[in-house]
Amino acid sequence: MKRQRMWTKYGVAVPLMLAVAGCAAVPTPAALPPRPAPAAAAPAPLPTPTRGWEDRALDNGAWRYDAGSRAAAFVPTGSANPLLTMTCSGNAIRLTSALAGSVSLRTSAGTDQIRFDGGSATLSNRDPRLDRIAFSRGRFALETPGGGALTLPVQSEIGRVIEDCR
């Protein structure tokens, strides 16, 4: 008998509560205030600043990776000679390019110097400049004081050479 009273008690109460909950009013959205009239003409845009390395066009070409030699090369469109080659040799990565002397490396993390002697520079495989290149936002640049510059895209081939060398 006790069981039957319990079912009757809950059997009536639960559907009654659900029915009451279903009768709640749905709020209507408030009317939006009228849009203000447009103000006077917008001021003239500020002059464009001088274009930096981040704004230059990327050199045309593509990165190519060679697993056998553990090297990545940026080869310009329509040419067989790479502009920059990154090769793992032992515990170092050798950068080869036509650049010479003290070269500025520009990445989204900042500017560093790399010394190219005879068209190449050797960096330790743990050198933080390599990570700055691999994790730069979309591009990095190598610039010489005489005006020669490479602006190259950052792609997975760079990171692959670095990781293969570590």
C-alpha atoms as an extended CHARMM CRD file, in Angstrom:
* protein
*
       166  EXT
         1         1  MET       CA              0.0000000000        0.0000000000        0.0000000000  PROA      1               0.0000000000
         2         2  LYS       CA              2.8430000000        2.3000000000        0.8030000000  PROA      2               0.0000000000
         3         3  ARG       CA              4.3040000000        1.7090000000       -2.6330000000  PROA      3               0.0000000000
         4         4  GLN       CA              1.0710000000        2.5070000000       -4.3790000000  PROA      4               0.0000000000
         5         5  ARG       CA              0.7770000000        5.8400000000       -2.5000000000  PROA      5               0.0000000000
         6         6  MET       CA              4.3320000000        6.7470000000       -3.4670000000  PROA      6               0.0000000000
         7         7  TRP       CA              3.6520000000        6.1140000000       -7.1680000000  PROA      7               0.0000000000
         8         8  THR       CA              0.4460000000        8.0640000000       -6.9950000000  PROA      8               0.0000000000
         9         9  LYS       CA              2.1290000000       10.9360000000       -5.2110000000  PROA      9               0.0000000000
        10        10  TYR       CA              5.0570000000       11.1690000000       -7.7210000000  PROA      10              0.0000000000
        11        11  GLY       CA              3.0230000000        9.9880000000      -10.6760000000  PROA      11              0.0000000000
        12        12  VAL       CA              0.7990000000       13.0430000000      -10.3620000000  PROA      12              0.0000000000
        13        13  ALA       CA              3.3410000000       15.5900000000       -9.0900000000  PROA      13              0.0000000000
        14        14  VAL       CA              5.9990000000       15.1470000000      -11.8100000000  PROA      14              0.0000000000
        15        15  PRO       CA              3.6770000000       15.5430000000      -14.8320000000  PROA      15              0.0000000000
        16        16  LEU       CA              1.9910000000       18.4960000000      -13.1010000000  PROA      16              0.0000000000
        17        17  MET       CA              5.3820000000       20.2370000000      -12.6070000000  PROA      17              0.0000000000
        18        18  LEU       CA              6.3580000000       19.6060000000      -16.2290000000  PROA      18              0.0000000000
        19        19  ALA       CA              3.0570000000       21.0400000000      -17.4350000000  PROA      19              0.0000000000
        20        20  VAL       CA              3.5390000000       24.1940000000      -15.3490000000  PROA      20              0.0000000000
        21        21  ALA       CA              7.1460000000       24.5890000000      -16.5580000000  PROA      21              0.0000000000
        22        22  GLY       CA              6.0240000000       24.3180000000      -20.1770000000  PROA      22              0.0000000000
        23        23  CYS       CA              3.6630000000       27.2600000000      -19.7200000000  PROA      23              0.0000000000
        24        24  ALA       CA              6.4340000000       29.8010000000      -19.1770000000  PROA      24              0.0000000000
        25        25  ALA       CA              6.1600000000       32.8960000000      -21.3220000000  PROA      25              0.0000000000
        26        26  VAL       CA              8.7180000000       33.3690000000      -24.0860000000  PROA      26              0.0000000000
        27        27  PRO       CA             10.2730000000       36.8290000000      -23.9100000000  PROA      27              0.0000000000
        28        28  THR       CA             10.0710000000       38.9710000000      -27.0110000000  PROA      28              0.0000000000
        29        29  PRO       CA             13.1590000000       40.9000000000      -28.1260000000  PROA      29              0.0000000000
        30        30  ALA       CA             13.1370000000       44.5580000000      -27.2580000000  PROA      30              0.0000000000
        31        31  ALA       CA             12.8750000000       46.9930000000      -30.1000000000  PROA      31              0.0000000000
        32        32  LEU       CA             16.2720000000       48.2200000000      -31.2780000000  PROA      32              0.0000000000
        33        33  PRO       CA             16.9300000000       51.9220000000      -30.8360000000  PROA      33              0.0000000000
        34        34  PRO       CA             16.9680000000       53.9210000000      -34.0620000000  PROA      34              0.0000000000
        35        35  ARG       CA             20.3520000000       54.2160000000      -35.7600000000  PROA      35              0.0000000000
        36        36  PRO       CA             22.0310000000       57.6010000000      -35.3790000000  PROA      36              0.0000000000
        37        37  ALA       CA             22.5390000000       59.6510000000      -38.5090000000  PROA      37              0.0000000000
        38        38  PRO       CA             26.0060000000       59.2780000000      -40.0260000000  PROA      38              0.0000000000
        39        39  ALA       CA             28.5030000000       61.8660000000      -38.8480000000  PROA      39              0.0000000000
        40        40  ALA       CA             30.4440000000       64.1290000000      -41.1490000000  PROA      40              0.0000000000
        41        41  ALA       CA             32.8600000000       62.5580000000      -43.6260000000  PROA      41              0.0000000000
        42        42  ALA       CA             35.5920000000       60.4340000000      -42.0850000000  PROA      42              0.0000000000
        43        43  PRO       CA             39.0180000000       62.0570000000      -41.7980000000  PROA      43              0.0000000000
        44        44  ALA       CA             41.5640000000       61.2870000000      -44.5000000000  PROA      44              0.0000000000
        45        45  PRO       CA             43.6470000000       58.1780000000      -43.7990000000  PROA      45              0.0000000000
        46        46  LEU       CA             47.1160000000       58.6340000000      -42.4030000000  PROA      46              0.0000000000
        47        47  PRO       CA             49.9800000000       58.3560000000      -44.8760000000  PROA      47              0.0000000000
        48        48  THR       CA             51.3460000000       54.8400000000      -45.3670000000  PROA      48              0.0000000000
        49        49  PRO       CA             54.5870000000       54.3020000000      -43.4540000000  PROA      49              0.0000000000
        50        50  THR       CA             57.7630000000       53.2920000000      -45.2790000000  PROA      50              0.0000000000
        51        51  ARG       CA             57.5930000000       49.6150000000      -46.2030000000  PROA      51              0.0000000000
        52        52  GLY       CA             59.6790000000       47.3830000000      -43.9730000000  PROA      52              0.0000000000
        53        53  TRP       CA             60.8560000000       43.8490000000      -44.5560000000  PROA      53              0.0000000000
        54        54  GLU       CA             57.5170000000       42.4950000000      -43.3000000000  PROA      54              0.0000000000
        55        55  ASP       CA             55.7040000000       44.2840000000      -46.1160000000  PROA      55              0.0000000000
        56        56  ARG       CA             57.9900000000       43.3710000000      -49.0160000000  PROA      56              0.0000000000
        57        57  ALA       CA             56.8980000000       40.8170000000      -51.5550000000  PROA      57              0.0000000000
        58        58  LEU       CA             58.2610000000       37.3310000000      -50.9700000000  PROA      58              0.0000000000
        59        59  ASP       CA             60.8550000000       36.0540000000      -53.4130000000  PROA      59              0.0000000000
        60        60  ASN       CA             59.1560000000       33.8280000000      -55.9830000000  PROA      60              0.0000000000
        61        61  GLY       CA             60.0230000000       30.1850000000      -55.5890000000  PROA      61              0.0000000000
        62        62  ALA       CA             59.5390000000       27.2060000000      -53.3340000000  PROA      62              0.0000000000
        63        63  TRP       CA             61.3280000000       25.2810000000      -50.6160000000  PROA      63              0.0000000000
        64        64  ARG       CA             62.4950000000       21.7800000000      -51.5370000000  PROA      64              0.0000000000
        65        65  TYR       CA             63.5660000000       19.1540000000      -49.0390000000  PROA      65              0.0000000000
        66        66  ASP       CA             66.0320000000       16.3410000000      -49.7340000000  PROA      66              0.0000000000
        67        67  ALA       CA             65.9390000000       13.6480000000      -47.0390000000  PROA      67              0.0000000000
        68        68  GLY       CA             69.0920000000       11.9420000000      -48.3380000000  PROA      68              0.0000000000
        69        69  SER       CA             71.3060000000       14.9800000000      -47.8410000000  PROA      69              0.0000000000
        70        70  ARG       CA             69.1790000000       16.4070000000      -45.0000000000  PROA      70              0.0000000000
        71        71  ALA       CA             68.9100000000       19.7450000000      -46.7800000000  PROA      71              0.0000000000
        72        72  ALA       CA             66.2610000000       22.2980000000      -47.6520000000  PROA      72              0.0000000000
        73        73  ALA       CA             66.7700000000       24.6950000000      -50.5330000000  PROA      73              0.0000000000
        74        74  PHE       CA             64.7660000000       27.7050000000      -51.6320000000  PROA      74              0.0000000000
        75        75  VAL       CA             64.7290000000       27.5530000000      -55.4220000000  PROA      75              0.0000000000
        76        76  PRO       CA             63.4080000000       30.5540000000      -57.3550000000  PROA      76              0.0000000000
        77        77  THR       CA             60.7610000000       30.0350000000      -60.0010000000  PROA      77              0.0000000000
        78        78  GLY       CA             62.3020000000       29.2440000000      -63.3810000000  PROA      78              0.0000000000
        79        79  SER       CA             65.7830000000       28.5230000000      -62.0470000000  PROA      79              0.0000000000
        80        80  ALA       CA             67.7320000000       25.5030000000      -60.8470000000  PROA      80              0.0000000000
        81        81  ASN       CA             70.1220000000       27.4410000000      -58.5720000000  PROA      81              0.0000000000
        82        82  PRO       CA             68.8700000000       27.9060000000      -54.9940000000  PROA      82              0.0000000000
        83        83  LEU       CA             68.8950000000       31.3130000000      -53.3120000000  PROA      83              0.0000000000
        84        84  LEU       CA             69.4290000000       29.7570000000      -49.8810000000  PROA      84              0.0000000000
        85        85  THR       CA             70.3020000000       26.2390000000      -48.7940000000  PROA      85              0.0000000000
        86        86  MET       CA             70.1180000000       24.8880000000      -45.2380000000  PROA      86              0.0000000000
        87        87  THR       CA             72.0960000000       21.6660000000      -44.8120000000  PROA      87              0.0000000000
        88        88  CYS       CA             72.5780000000       19.5660000000      -41.6900000000  PROA      88              0.0000000000
        89        89  SER       CA             76.2190000000       18.6050000000      -41.2520000000  PROA      89              0.0000000000
        90        90  GLY       CA             77.0150000000       16.8720000000      -37.9710000000  PROA      90              0.0000000000
        91        91  ASN       CA             75.8380000000       19.0350000000      -35.0920000000  PROA      91              0.0000000000
        92        92  ALA       CA             75.5110000000       22.1770000000      -37.1730000000  PROA      92              0.0000000000
        93        93  ILE       CA             73.4180000000       23.6470000000      -39.9550000000  PROA      93              0.0000000000
        94        94  ARG       CA             75.2140000000       25.2660000000      -42.8360000000  PROA      94              0.0000000000
        95        95  LEU       CA             73.4900000000       28.1510000000      -44.6150000000  PROA      95              0.0000000000
        96        96  THR       CA             74.6920000000       28.7070000000      -48.1660000000  PROA      96              0.0000000000
        97        97  SER       CA             73.8170000000       31.7640000000      -50.2420000000  PROA      97              0.0000000000
        98        98  ALA       CA             75.2760000000       34.4020000000      -52.5270000000  PROA      98              0.0000000000
        99        99  LEU       CA             75.2290000000       36.7940000000      -49.5650000000  PROA      99              0.0000000000
       100       100  ALA       CA             78.5480000000       37.7750000000      -47.9950000000  PROA      100             0.0000000000
       101       101  GLY       CA             79.7950000000       39.5190000000      -44.8870000000  PROA      101             0.0000000000
       102       102  SER       CA             77.6750000000       40.4840000000      -41.9230000000  PROA      102             0.0000000000
       103       103  VAL       CA             74.0680000000       39.6900000000      -42.8080000000  PROA      103             0.0000000000
       104       104  SER       CA             71.0360000000       40.8580000000      -40.8410000000  PROA      104             0.0000000000
       105       105  LEU       CA             68.5320000000       38.1050000000      -40.0900000000  PROA      105             0.0000000000
       106       106  ARG       CA             65.0740000000       39.6060000000      -39.6220000000  PROA      106             0.0000000000
       107       107  THR       CA             62.3030000000       37.4960000000      -38.1140000000  PROA      107             0.0000000000
       108       108  SER       CA             59.1030000000       38.2760000000      -36.2590000000  PROA      108             0.0000000000
       109       109  ALA       CA             61.1180000000       37.7320000000      -33.0330000000  PROA      109             0.0000000000
       110       110  GLY       CA             63.6480000000       40.4530000000      -33.8710000000  PROA      110             0.0000000000
       111       111  THR       CA             66.9040000000       41.1010000000      -35.7060000000  PROA      111             0.0000000000
       112       112  ASP       CA             70.1360000000       39.1000000000      -35.4060000000  PROA      112             0.0000000000
       113       113  GLN       CA             73.4440000000       39.0600000000      -37.2450000000  PROA      113             0.0000000000
       114       114  ILE       CA             74.9090000000       36.1000000000      -39.1270000000  PROA      114             0.0000000000
       115       115  ARG       CA             78.3970000000       36.1550000000      -40.6050000000  PROA      115             0.0000000000
       116       116  PHE       CA             78.6000000000       34.6820000000      -44.1350000000  PROA      116             0.0000000000
       117       117  ASP       CA             82.1810000000       33.8480000000      -45.1180000000  PROA      117             0.0000000000
       118       118  GLY       CA             82.6780000000       32.6900000000      -48.6910000000  PROA      118             0.0000000000
       119       119  GLY       CA             78.9320000000       32.4400000000      -49.2110000000  PROA      119             0.0000000000
       120       120  SER       CA             78.1590000000       30.2490000000      -46.1890000000  PROA      120             0.0000000000
       121       121  ALA       CA             77.5350000000       30.4520000000      -42.4640000000  PROA      121             0.0000000000
       122       122  THR       CA             77.5200000000       27.6140000000      -39.9400000000  PROA      122             0.0000000000
       123       123  LEU       CA             75.1930000000       27.6630000000      -36.9320000000  PROA      123             0.0000000000
       124       124  SER       CA             75.0520000000       25.1400000000      -34.1020000000  PROA      124             0.0000000000
       125       125  ASN       CA             72.0020000000       22.8910000000      -34.3470000000  PROA      125             0.0000000000
       126       126  ARG       CA             70.8000000000       24.4000000000      -31.0220000000  PROA      126             0.0000000000
       127       127  ASP       CA             71.2930000000       28.0180000000      -32.1010000000  PROA      127             0.0000000000
       128       128  PRO       CA             68.1760000000       30.0450000000      -31.1780000000  PROA      128             0.0000000000
       129       129  ARG       CA             68.3790000000       31.9120000000      -34.5010000000  PROA      129             0.0000000000
       130       130  LEU       CA             67.3030000000       28.7020000000      -36.2440000000  PROA      130             0.0000000000
       131       131  ASP       CA             64.1780000000       28.5180000000      -34.0890000000  PROA      131             0.0000000000
       132       132  ARG       CA             63.4770000000       32.1820000000      -34.8080000000  PROA      132             0.0000000000
       133       133  ILE       CA             63.5690000000       31.4110000000      -38.5290000000  PROA      133             0.0000000000
       134       134  ALA       CA             61.3800000000       28.2950000000      -38.2220000000  PROA      134             0.0000000000
       135       135  PHE       CA             58.7760000000       30.0110000000      -36.0330000000  PROA      135             0.0000000000
       136       136  SER       CA             58.7820000000       33.4400000000      -37.6870000000  PROA      136             0.0000000000
       137       137  ARG       CA             55.3170000000       34.5460000000      -38.7640000000  PROA      137             0.0000000000
       138       138  GLY       CA             55.1750000000       33.6260000000      -42.4190000000  PROA      138             0.0000000000
       139       139  ARG       CA             58.4880000000       35.0950000000      -43.5690000000  PROA      139             0.0000000000
       140       140  PHE       CA             62.0360000000       35.9730000000      -42.6970000000  PROA      140             0.0000000000
       141       141  ALA       CA             64.6340000000       38.1600000000      -44.4090000000  PROA      141             0.0000000000
       142       142  LEU       CA             68.3900000000       38.1350000000      -44.8800000000  PROA      142             0.0000000000
       143       143  GLU       CA             69.7980000000       41.6020000000      -45.6780000000  PROA      143             0.0000000000
       144       144  THR       CA             73.2980000000       42.8290000000      -46.4300000000  PROA      144             0.0000000000
       145       145  PRO       CA             74.4700000000       46.3820000000      -45.7160000000  PROA      145             0.0000000000
       146       146  GLY       CA             75.0140000000       46.8770000000      -49.4690000000  PROA      146             0.0000000000
       147       147  GLY       CA             71.3160000000       46.4070000000      -50.1820000000  PROA      147             0.0000000000
       148       148  GLY       CA             71.1500000000       42.7450000000      -51.2030000000  PROA      148             0.0000000000
       149       149  ALA       CA             68.1600000000       41.0690000000      -49.5760000000  PROA      149             0.0000000000
       150       150  LEU       CA             66.2220000000       37.8170000000      -49.5680000000  PROA      150             0.0000000000
       151       151  THR       CA             62.6660000000       37.7460000000      -48.2490000000  PROA      151             0.0000000000
       152       152  LEU       CA             61.6620000000       34.1080000000      -47.9840000000  PROA      152             0.0000000000
       153       153  PRO       CA             58.5400000000       32.2860000000      -46.8130000000  PROA      153             0.0000000000
       154       154  VAL       CA             58.6620000000       30.0830000000      -43.7330000000  PROA      154             0.0000000000
       155       155  GLN       CA             57.5750000000       26.5640000000      -44.5910000000  PROA      155             0.0000000000
       156       156  SER       CA             57.8290000000       23.1240000000      -43.0150000000  PROA      156             0.0000000000
       157       157  GLU       CA             61.0240000000       22.1740000000      -44.8690000000  PROA      157             0.0000000000
       158       158  ILE       CA             63.0050000000       24.5740000000      -42.6560000000  PROA      158             0.0000000000
       159       159  GLY       CA             61.7600000000       22.9510000000      -39.4660000000  PROA      159             0.0000000000
       160       160  ARG       CA             62.4320000000       19.5100000000      -40.9000000000  PROA      160             0.0000000000
       161       161  VAL       CA             66.1240000000       20.2420000000      -41.4790000000  PROA      161             0.0000000000
       162       162  ILE       CA             66.4600000000       21.6850000000      -37.9900000000  PROA      162             0.0000000000
       163       163  GLU       CA             64.7510000000       18.6980000000      -36.3590000000  PROA      163             0.0000000000
       164       164  ASP       CA             66.7540000000       16.2060000000      -38.4490000000  PROA      164             0.0000000000
       165       165  CYS       CA             69.9340000000       17.8530000000      -37.2100000000  PROA      165             0.0000000000
       166       166  ARG       CA             68.9490000000       17.7400000000      -33.5560000000  PROA      166             0.0000000000
